[in-house]
Amino acid sequence: MNLLSLNPEEIKTGVKNTQLTITVFGMGKMGLPLAAVFADAGARVIGVDIDKERVKKINEGKNPVPEEPGLAELIERNVSAGRLRATTDGLQAAKEAEVMIILVPTMIDEHGNVKLGPVLDVAEKIAQGLEPGNIVITEATMPPGTTESLIPIFEKSGLKLGEFGVAHCPERTMTGTAIRDIRGQYPKIVGASDERTLQAVSVIYEMINSKGVIKMSSIKAAEAVKVFEGVYRDVNIGLANELALFCEEQNLDALEVFNAANTQPYCHIHRPGSGVGGHCIPVYPWFVMNLSRRETRIIRAARVLNDEMPGHMVELTLKALNMAGIAAKNANILVLGLTFRGDVYEFRKSPSIPFIARMKEWCENVYVYDPVCGESDAKRYGAKWWAGYEDMNVVVIMNDAREFKALNLKEIGAKMRNKIIVDGRGIINKDEAKREGFIYMGVGRT
């Protein structure tokens, strides 16, 4: 099937009748939901991953990403129907497909430079399977200009750009809501190498996204959209954290002030917190900082400040212990939340990790509890596992898990050695904590 020669109706028919084959490289938390949604729309989908156990599980109709609501049902249904299968053979999968989607991780080194090894490896495999009329789509978030830099690799196939199409359609999903997001929480962004590719790719995504697509003028513009989304959030979280630190100095409650200010339609102050983690928000600013010929002062300042927040949480904890007359070296500290976000099993740049490391410079007994983690996770990051509140001097809230939002302060206070809470996510009712006799510290809320 030569996609570049088909009209929109012919493409739609090809998808619905399982005549179109889509290969998705990367069966992680974003790639697998995308593959399952495309299969559910009728396409024949091949998922590629280097993890043999993950591939085996998918082919058995089992879900290797249990925290993603609705995914298990999609996998079981579409594997049974023969529309979805997985493989470790990326070359063969490329040969069988008309559309190849790259959704493997992009990371940065300690200097903020992007590491494209997995992307380049996939591009080489695609080049060996590329045929006229095929389309290659990058969904992995990369610095603007990266997708077009892959074209010489694709042209090793012997084809020239125009005989095949290239597009960038950035993933706009979050762990825990991936299927909802793919199917239409936001419009899909599409940038392509030419008008025929733009039309074909737009039709394909419109079939799975109820909000439709936004067609960009270029591939680079599409890449910039996703990067800028992450930069916006990082900078605005940095602003919120800076204002929260000011509120601490002035004895103001930051959340009270922010909530009131945000009733004005042009004000959108984000929530302050214990730090910024995950694969996205702490990473994308570096794509801009390292590409820009100008000094990116605002972006850099926000990144530095957000990285300092786990250290500020240590300061708040020490201050609270001092108020209670407790020597830090003798304290039992319970950290609530080890993952970067509540109820998501992911540790990438989790603020809890540097908090634990710095807190251990002051006291030996740092414990951790997270409803999606276990004892081995705690040990890996230098803490002791403790699924309770008995004998604790202070509880430090580092992520916003549902369980932590529903804490019964009366119950946990009765178990603790001292009633002290340091709230890094603004999820505790400060007035209730005071009524229950707690010393309460929070970011912007001391």
SEKOLVEX-616189 format. One line per 3 residues: number of its first residue (from 1); their letters; for each residue x, y, z of C-alpha. Coordinates in nm, 2 decimals, always signed. Example, Ala and Ser with C-alpha at 12.3 -4.5 7.8 and 13.67 -1.06 7.14 Angstrom:
! residues 2
1 = as = +1.23:-0.45:+0.78; +1.37:-0.11:+0.71
***
This chain:
! residues 446
1 = mnl = +0.00:+0.00:+0.00; +0.16:+0.33:-0.12; +0.02:+0.58:+0.13
4 = lsl = +0.14:+0.88:-0.06; -0.07:+0.79:-0.36; -0.39:+0.73:-0.17
7 = npe = -0.68:+0.98:-0.10; -0.82:+1.02:+0.25; -1.11:+0.78:+0.20
10 = eik = -0.88:+0.51:+0.07; -0.65:+0.55:+0.37; -0.95:+0.52:+0.61
13 = tgv = -1.07:+0.21:+0.44; -0.72:+0.06:+0.47; -0.71:+0.12:+0.84
16 = knt = -1.07:-0.01:+0.91; -1.02:-0.32:+0.70; -0.68:-0.41:+0.86
19 = qlt = -0.50:-0.35:+0.53; -0.27:-0.09:+0.67; +0.02:-0.21:+0.89
22 = itv = +0.17:+0.02:+1.15; +0.49:-0.07:+1.33; +0.55:+0.11:+1.67
25 = fgm = +0.91:+0.10:+1.79; +0.90:+0.11:+2.17; +0.64:-0.08:+2.38
28 = gkm = +0.68:+0.13:+2.69; +0.42:+0.34:+2.88; +0.35:+0.55:+2.57
31 = glp = +0.42:+0.33:+2.28; +0.21:+0.03:+2.39; -0.11:+0.23:+2.45
34 = laa = -0.06:+0.40:+2.11; -0.02:+0.06:+1.94; -0.33:-0.08:+2.12
37 = vfa = -0.54:+0.22:+2.02; -0.44:+0.19:+1.65; -0.51:-0.18:+1.66
40 = dag = -0.85:-0.11:+1.81; -0.93:+0.12:+1.52; -0.87:-0.17:+1.28
43 = arv = -0.51:-0.13:+1.18; -0.26:-0.43:+1.18; -0.01:-0.32:+1.44
46 = igv = +0.34:-0.47:+1.52; +0.50:-0.35:+1.84; +0.88:-0.37:+1.86
49 = did = +1.07:-0.38:+2.19; +1.41:-0.51:+2.30; +1.26:-0.66:+2.62
52 = ker = +1.19:-1.03:+2.54; +0.97:-1.08:+2.84; +0.76:-0.77:+2.76
55 = vkk = +0.71:-0.90:+2.40; +0.62:-1.24:+2.53; +0.36:-1.10:+2.76
58 = ine = +0.20:-0.89:+2.49; +0.17:-1.18:+2.26; +0.00:-1.37:+2.53
61 = gkn = -0.26:-1.10:+2.55; -0.13:-0.98:+2.89; -0.06:-0.62:+2.99
64 = pvp = +0.30:-0.53:+3.10; +0.18:-0.18:+3.21; -0.08:-0.26:+3.47
67 = eep = -0.10:+0.10:+3.60; -0.25:+0.22:+3.27; -0.64:+0.21:+3.30
70 = gla = -0.81:+0.03:+3.01; -0.49:-0.10:+2.85; -0.53:-0.46:+2.96
73 = eli = -0.87:-0.48:+2.78; -0.74:-0.33:+2.46; -0.44:-0.57:+2.45
76 = ern = -0.64:-0.88:+2.52; -0.91:-0.79:+2.26; -0.67:-0.69:+1.98
79 = vsa = -0.42:-0.97:+2.03; -0.71:-1.22:+2.02; -0.84:-1.06:+1.70
82 = grl = -0.50:-1.08:+1.54; -0.46:-0.71:+1.50; -0.18:-0.66:+1.75
85 = rat = +0.14:-0.86:+1.81; +0.49:-0.78:+1.94; +0.84:-0.88:+1.83
88 = tdg = +1.21:-0.81:+1.90; +1.28:-0.82:+1.53; +1.27:-0.45:+1.43
91 = lqa = +1.41:-0.51:+1.08; +1.14:-0.76:+0.99; +0.87:-0.53:+1.15
94 = ake = +0.99:-0.24:+0.94; +0.97:-0.45:+0.62; +0.61:-0.54:+0.69
97 = aev = +0.48:-0.19:+0.76; +0.36:+0.11:+0.56; +0.38:+0.34:+0.87
100 = mii = +0.67:+0.32:+1.12; +0.64:+0.52:+1.44; +0.95:+0.58:+1.66
103 = lvp = +0.85:+0.61:+2.03; +1.16:+0.51:+2.22; +1.30:+0.70:+2.51
106 = tmi = +1.52:+1.01:+2.47; +1.74:+1.10:+2.77; +2.00:+1.36:+2.86
109 = deh = +2.34:+1.33:+3.01; +2.47:+1.52:+3.31; +2.53:+1.83:+3.09
112 = gnv = +2.18:+1.83:+2.94; +2.28:+1.69:+2.61; +2.03:+1.46:+2.44
115 = klg = +2.12:+1.09:+2.40; +1.97:+0.96:+2.08; +2.12:+0.61:+2.07
118 = pvl = +1.79:+0.42:+2.07; +1.64:+0.66:+1.81; +1.94:+0.62:+1.58
121 = dva = +1.93:+0.24:+1.62; +1.57:+0.23:+1.52; +1.63:+0.46:+1.22
124 = eki = +1.90:+0.23:+1.08; +1.65:-0.07:+1.10; +1.38:+0.13:+0.93
127 = aqg = +1.62:+0.23:+0.65; +1.66:-0.14:+0.57; +1.29:-0.20:+0.54
130 = lep = +1.18:+0.13:+0.38; +0.97:+0.11:+0.06; +0.82:+0.37:-0.18
133 = gni = +0.51:+0.53:-0.02; +0.61:+0.44:+0.34; +0.59:+0.70:+0.61
136 = vit = +0.82:+0.73:+0.91; +0.68:+0.92:+1.21; +0.87:+1.03:+1.52
139 = eat = +0.66:+1.06:+1.83; +0.96:+1.06:+2.08; +1.02:+1.41:+2.21
142 = mpp = +1.35:+1.55:+2.07; +1.52:+1.89:+2.02; +1.37:+2.08:+1.72
145 = gtt = +1.55:+1.97:+1.40; +1.63:+1.62:+1.52; +1.37:+1.44:+1.30
148 = esl = +1.50:+1.60:+0.98; +1.86:+1.50:+1.08; +1.74:+1.14:+1.05
151 = ipi = +1.65:+1.17:+0.68; +2.01:+1.08:+0.56; +1.98:+0.76:+0.75
154 = fek = +1.64:+0.68:+0.59; +1.79:+0.76:+0.25; +2.04:+0.47:+0.30
157 = sgl = +1.74:+0.27:+0.17; +1.82:+0.40:-0.18; +1.50:+0.61:-0.17
160 = klg = +1.50:+0.99:-0.17; +1.27:+1.20:+0.05; +0.95:+1.24:-0.14
163 = efg = +0.95:+0.87:-0.24; +0.88:+0.82:+0.13; +0.74:+1.06:+0.38
166 = vah = +0.87:+1.18:+0.72; +0.66:+1.34:+1.00; +0.68:+1.44:+1.36
169 = cpe = +0.37:+1.39:+1.58; +0.47:+1.44:+1.94; +0.31:+1.22:+2.20
172 = rtm = +0.10:+1.43:+2.44; +0.02:+1.17:+2.70; +0.07:+1.11:+3.07
175 = tgt = +0.12:+0.78:+3.25; -0.22:+0.68:+3.40; -0.42:+0.87:+3.13
178 = air = -0.25:+0.76:+2.81; -0.54:+0.60:+2.64; -0.77:+0.89:+2.72
181 = dir = -0.51:+1.14:+2.60; -0.44:+0.95:+2.27; -0.81:+0.92:+2.19
184 = gqy = -0.89:+1.29:+2.23; -0.80:+1.48:+2.54; -0.60:+1.71:+2.32
187 = pki = -0.56:+1.76:+1.94; -0.27:+1.57:+1.78; +0.01:+1.79:+1.65
190 = vga = +0.13:+1.70:+1.30; +0.43:+1.83:+1.10; +0.55:+1.66:+0.78
193 = sde = +0.81:+1.67:+0.51; +0.55:+1.75:+0.23; +0.18:+1.81:+0.17
196 = rtl = +0.10:+1.45:+0.07; +0.26:+1.31:+0.39; +0.09:+1.58:+0.60
199 = qav = -0.25:+1.47:+0.46; -0.19:+1.10:+0.50; -0.06:+1.13:+0.86
202 = svi = -0.34:+1.37:+0.95; -0.61:+1.12:+0.83; -0.45:+0.83:+1.02
205 = yem = -0.44:+1.02:+1.35; -0.79:+1.17:+1.30; -0.92:+0.82:+1.30
208 = ins = -0.81:+0.77:+1.67; -0.83:+1.12:+1.80; -1.17:+1.28:+1.85
211 = kgv = -1.02:+1.63:+1.88; -0.86:+1.60:+1.54; -0.52:+1.73:+1.45
214 = ikm = -0.34:+2.06:+1.43; -0.13:+2.08:+1.11; +0.20:+2.26:+1.16
217 = ssi = +0.40:+2.44:+0.89; +0.70:+2.21:+0.93; +0.84:+1.92:+1.12
220 = kaa = +1.06:+2.15:+1.33; +0.76:+2.35:+1.44; +0.58:+2.03:+1.55
223 = eav = +0.89:+1.93:+1.75; +0.89:+2.27:+1.92; +0.53:+2.24:+2.03
226 = kvf = +0.60:+1.95:+2.27; +0.93:+2.09:+2.39; +0.77:+2.43:+2.46
229 = egv = +0.49:+2.27:+2.66; +0.74:+2.12:+2.90; +0.94:+2.44:+2.92
232 = yrd = +0.63:+2.64:+3.00; +0.54:+2.41:+3.29; +0.90:+2.40:+3.43
235 = vni = +0.93:+2.78:+3.42; +0.59:+2.84:+3.58; +0.66:+2.58:+3.85
238 = gla = +0.99:+2.76:+3.91; +0.80:+3.09:+3.94; +0.55:+2.93:+4.18
241 = nel = +0.84:+2.80:+4.39; +1.01:+3.13:+4.41; +0.69:+3.31:+4.51
244 = alf = +0.63:+3.03:+4.77; +0.97:+3.09:+4.92; +0.89:+3.46:+4.94
247 = cee = +0.56:+3.37:+5.12; +0.76:+3.17:+5.37; +0.97:+3.48:+5.45
250 = qnl = +0.66:+3.70:+5.48; +0.45:+3.45:+5.68; +0.20:+3.42:+5.41
253 = dal = +0.01:+3.10:+5.29; +0.12:+3.07:+4.93; -0.18:+2.85:+4.83
256 = evf = -0.43:+3.11:+4.97; -0.26:+3.39:+4.78; -0.22:+3.18:+4.46
259 = naa = -0.58:+3.06:+4.46; -0.71:+3.41:+4.50; -0.48:+3.55:+4.23
262 = ntq = -0.58:+3.28:+3.98; -0.94:+3.40:+3.99; -0.82:+3.68:+3.75
265 = pyc = -0.83:+3.52:+3.41; -0.48:+3.62:+3.30; -0.31:+3.47:+3.61
268 = hih = -0.21:+3.10:+3.61; +0.03:+3.05:+3.90; +0.12:+2.68:+3.93
271 = rpg = +0.14:+2.49:+4.25; +0.47:+2.50:+4.43; +0.62:+2.18:+4.55
274 = sgv = +0.91:+1.96:+4.66; +1.07:+1.94:+4.31; +1.01:+1.85:+3.95
277 = ggh = +1.06:+1.49:+3.83; +0.98:+1.25:+3.54; +1.10:+1.20:+3.19
280 = cip = +0.96:+1.53:+3.05; +0.95:+1.85:+3.24; +1.30:+1.85:+3.39
283 = vyp = +1.44:+1.73:+3.05; +1.29:+1.94:+2.77; +1.43:+2.28:+2.90
286 = wfv = +1.78:+2.15:+2.82; +1.68:+2.09:+2.45; +1.63:+2.47:+2.42
289 = mnl = +1.92:+2.58:+2.65; +2.17:+2.37:+2.45; +2.04:+2.47:+2.11
292 = srr = +1.99:+2.84:+2.17; +2.26:+3.09:+2.06; +2.13:+3.33:+2.32
295 = etr = +2.16:+3.30:+2.70; +1.83:+3.14:+2.81; +1.83:+3.31:+3.15
298 = iir = +1.47:+3.25:+3.25; +1.46:+2.89:+3.16; +1.80:+2.82:+3.32
301 = aar = +1.70:+3.00:+3.64; +1.38:+2.80:+3.67; +1.56:+2.47:+3.62
304 = vln = +1.82:+2.56:+3.89; +1.55:+2.66:+4.14; +1.34:+2.35:+4.08
307 = dem = +1.64:+2.13:+4.13; +1.70:+2.31:+4.46; +1.36:+2.23:+4.61
310 = pgh = +1.44:+1.88:+4.75; +1.72:+2.07:+4.95; +1.46:+2.32:+5.07
313 = mve = +1.25:+2.03:+5.19; +1.55:+1.92:+5.40; +1.56:+2.27:+5.54
316 = ltl = +1.19:+2.27:+5.63; +1.23:+1.93:+5.80; +1.53:+2.04:+6.01
319 = kal = +1.34:+2.36:+6.10; +1.04:+2.16:+6.22; +1.25:+1.92:+6.42
322 = nma = +1.42:+2.22:+6.58; +1.08:+2.37:+6.67; +1.00:+2.05:+6.85
325 = gia = +1.33:+2.04:+7.03; +1.44:+1.72:+6.85; +1.80:+1.66:+6.74
328 = akn = +1.80:+1.55:+6.38; +2.06:+1.28:+6.44; +1.82:+1.11:+6.68
331 = ani = +1.50:+1.15:+6.46; +1.31:+0.89:+6.27; +1.21:+1.05:+5.94
334 = lvl = +0.93:+0.89:+5.73; +0.92:+1.00:+5.36; +0.58:+0.95:+5.20
337 = glt = +0.64:+0.90:+4.82; +0.94:+0.76:+4.64; +0.82:+0.79:+4.28
340 = frg = +0.83:+1.12:+4.10; +0.45:+1.14:+4.09; +0.18:+0.98:+4.30
343 = dvy = +0.05:+0.63:+4.20; +0.30:+0.60:+3.91; +0.58:+0.35:+3.93
346 = efr = +0.86:+0.57:+3.78; +1.17:+0.71:+3.96; +1.32:+0.93:+3.69
349 = ksp = +1.44:+1.25:+3.85; +1.22:+1.19:+4.15; +1.27:+1.47:+4.41
352 = sip = +1.26:+1.21:+4.68; +1.59:+1.06:+4.58; +1.81:+1.37:+4.64
355 = fia = +1.59:+1.45:+4.95; +1.68:+1.11:+5.10; +2.05:+1.15:+5.02
358 = rmk = +2.07:+1.49:+5.17; +1.86:+1.41:+5.48; +2.09:+1.12:+5.55
361 = ewc = +2.37:+1.37:+5.60; +2.18:+1.48:+5.91; +2.02:+1.16:+6.04
364 = env = +2.06:+0.79:+6.00; +1.70:+0.68:+6.03; +1.53:+0.78:+5.70
367 = yvy = +1.24:+0.56:+5.61; +1.02:+0.56:+5.31; +0.67:+0.44:+5.21
370 = dpv = +0.50:+0.45:+4.88; +0.18:+0.25:+4.79; +0.33:+0.15:+4.45
373 = cge = +0.67:+0.05:+4.58; +0.83:-0.21:+4.80; +1.12:-0.27:+5.03
376 = sda = +1.37:-0.33:+4.74; +1.29:+0.01:+4.60; +1.36:+0.18:+4.93
379 = kry = +1.69:+0.00:+4.97; +1.79:+0.09:+4.61; +1.76:+0.46:+4.70
382 = gak = +1.93:+0.44:+5.05; +1.62:+0.44:+5.27; +1.46:+0.19:+5.50
385 = wwa = +1.11:+0.06:+5.42; +0.84:+0.14:+5.68; +0.47:+0.09:+5.59
388 = gye = +0.33:+0.26:+5.90; +0.36:+0.57:+6.13; +0.46:+0.41:+6.46
391 = dmn = +0.76:+0.56:+6.63; +0.81:+0.83:+6.37; +0.91:+1.19:+6.46
394 = vvv = +0.82:+1.35:+6.14; +0.63:+1.26:+5.82; +0.76:+1.43:+5.50
397 = imn = +0.52:+1.42:+5.20; +0.71:+1.41:+4.87; +0.44:+1.30:+4.62
400 = dar = +0.06:+1.33:+4.58; -0.05:+0.96:+4.59; -0.42:+0.92:+4.65
403 = efk = -0.35:+0.74:+4.98; -0.16:+1.04:+5.11; -0.43:+1.28:+5.01
406 = aln = -0.67:+1.08:+5.23; -0.45:+1.07:+5.54; -0.64:+1.05:+5.87
409 = lke = -0.44:+1.29:+6.08; -0.60:+1.18:+6.41; -0.50:+0.82:+6.34
412 = iga = -0.15:+0.88:+6.23; -0.09:+1.13:+6.51; -0.18:+0.87:+6.77
415 = kmr = +0.09:+0.64:+6.63; +0.37:+0.89:+6.59; +0.64:+0.97:+6.85
418 = nki = +0.60:+1.34:+6.76; +0.33:+1.51:+6.56; +0.52:+1.68:+6.28
421 = ivd = +0.43:+1.70:+5.91; +0.63:+1.86:+5.63; +0.41:+1.88:+5.33
424 = grg = +0.59:+1.91:+4.99; +0.27:+1.88:+4.78; +0.02:+2.11:+4.95
427 = iin = -0.22:+1.82:+5.01; -0.28:+1.85:+5.38; -0.53:+2.09:+5.53
430 = kde = -0.31:+2.31:+5.74; -0.58:+2.42:+5.98; -0.68:+2.06:+6.05
433 = akr = -0.32:+1.97:+6.11; -0.29:+2.24:+6.37; -0.62:+2.14:+6.54
436 = egf = -0.48:+1.79:+6.57; -0.17:+1.92:+6.74; +0.07:+1.89:+6.45
439 = iym = +0.37:+2.11:+6.38; +0.30:+2.18:+6.01; +0.55:+2.29:+5.75
442 = gvg = +0.48:+2.32:+5.38; +0.64:+2.48:+5.07; +0.52:+2.84:+5.10
445 = rt = +0.30:+2.75:+5.40; +0.51:+2.76:+5.71
***
